[in-house]
Structures are given as structure tokens and as C-alpha cells.
Amino acid sequence: MHALLLTLLVIVSLALIVVVLLQSGKSAGLSGAISGGAEQLFGKQKARGIDLVLHRITIVLAVLFFILAIAVTKL
């Protein structure tokens, strides 16, 4: 059981790394970091298409990662 959970944890962590690297950057450089935060906070633009799918997959994989990490430590 421990080996199965550990294998799943490695697979989920690799998938999480790949999905995060596939996402497009929201801002570029320091100027984007300053103005990008306000635009994201007050802007009415919503993520569409592949960005939305990648965002949702990232959330699911992150939750799975934490659940599996806790399960591996408990066993």
C-alpha cells in the first residue's frame, strides 16, 4: 500500500510540474508585476480556453498532491 501511494505521489507531482510549466505567464518583468496585480484584482477579464483548463487541472493536482503526501506520512 505504501509503495502504491508513493508511486501515485511521484506521478501526481510530475504531472503538477508539467501543468504549471505549461501555463502562460500573467505578467512579464517588474513592470508587469506592479501593474499586473492591480489589473488582475480589478480587471474583468476571465481566463478562457486552455488557460482555464490548465488552472482547474492545477487545482485538482495540488489537492491530490497534499492528500497523497499526508497519506504517505500517516502510513
MODELLER restraints for C-alpha pairs under 7 A, 6 or more apart:
rsr = mdl.restraints
at = mdl.atoms
rsr.add(forms.Gaussian(group=physical.xy_distance, feature=features.Distance(at['CA:2:A'], at['CA:72:A']), mean=6.58, stdev=0.5))
rsr.add(forms.Gaussian(group=physical.xy_distance, feature=features.Distance(at['CA:2:A'], at['CA:75:A']), mean=6.63, stdev=0.5))
rsr.add(forms.Gaussian(group=physical.xy_distance, feature=features.Distance(at['CA:5:A'], at['CA:68:A']), mean=6.61, stdev=0.5))
rsr.add(forms.Gaussian(group=physical.xy_distance, feature=features.Distance(at['CA:5:A'], at['CA:72:A']), mean=6.27, stdev=0.5))
rsr.add(forms.Gaussian(group=physical.xy_distance, feature=features.Distance(at['CA:6:A'], at['CA:72:A']), mean=6.56, stdev=0.5))
rsr.add(forms.Gaussian(group=physical.xy_distance, feature=features.Distance(at['CA:9:A'], at['CA:65:A']), mean=6.34, stdev=0.5))
rsr.add(forms.Gaussian(group=physical.xy_distance, feature=features.Distance(at['CA:9:A'], at['CA:68:A']), mean=5.86, stdev=0.5))
rsr.add(forms.Gaussian(group=physical.xy_distance, feature=features.Distance(at['CA:9:A'], at['CA:69:A']), mean=6.82, stdev=0.5))
rsr.add(forms.Gaussian(group=physical.xy_distance, feature=features.Distance(at['CA:12:A'], at['CA:61:A']), mean=6.41, stdev=0.5))
rsr.add(forms.Gaussian(group=physical.xy_distance, feature=features.Distance(at['CA:12:A'], at['CA:65:A']), mean=6.21, stdev=0.5))
rsr.add(forms.Gaussian(group=physical.xy_distance, feature=features.Distance(at['CA:13:A'], at['CA:65:A']), mean=6.51, stdev=0.5))
rsr.add(forms.Gaussian(group=physical.xy_distance, feature=features.Distance(at['CA:16:A'], at['CA:58:A']), mean=6.35, stdev=0.5))
rsr.add(forms.Gaussian(group=physical.xy_distance, feature=features.Distance(at['CA:16:A'], at['CA:61:A']), mean=5.90, stdev=0.5))
rsr.add(forms.Gaussian(group=physical.xy_distance, feature=features.Distance(at['CA:16:A'], at['CA:62:A']), mean=6.99, stdev=0.5))
rsr.add(forms.Gaussian(group=physical.xy_distance, feature=features.Distance(at['CA:19:A'], at['CA:54:A']), mean=6.45, stdev=0.5))
rsr.add(forms.Gaussian(group=physical.xy_distance, feature=features.Distance(at['CA:19:A'], at['CA:58:A']), mean=6.42, stdev=0.5))
rsr.add(forms.Gaussian(group=physical.xy_distance, feature=features.Distance(at['CA:20:A'], at['CA:58:A']), mean=6.84, stdev=0.5))
rsr.add(forms.Gaussian(group=physical.xy_distance, feature=features.Distance(at['CA:23:A'], at['CA:51:A']), mean=6.57, stdev=0.5))
rsr.add(forms.Gaussian(group=physical.xy_distance, feature=features.Distance(at['CA:23:A'], at['CA:54:A']), mean=6.59, stdev=0.5))
rsr.add(forms.Gaussian(group=physical.xy_distance, feature=features.Distance(at['CA:27:A'], at['CA:33:A']), mean=6.06, stdev=0.5))
rsr.add(forms.Gaussian(group=physical.xy_distance, feature=features.Distance(at['CA:27:A'], at['CA:36:A']), mean=5.90, stdev=0.5))
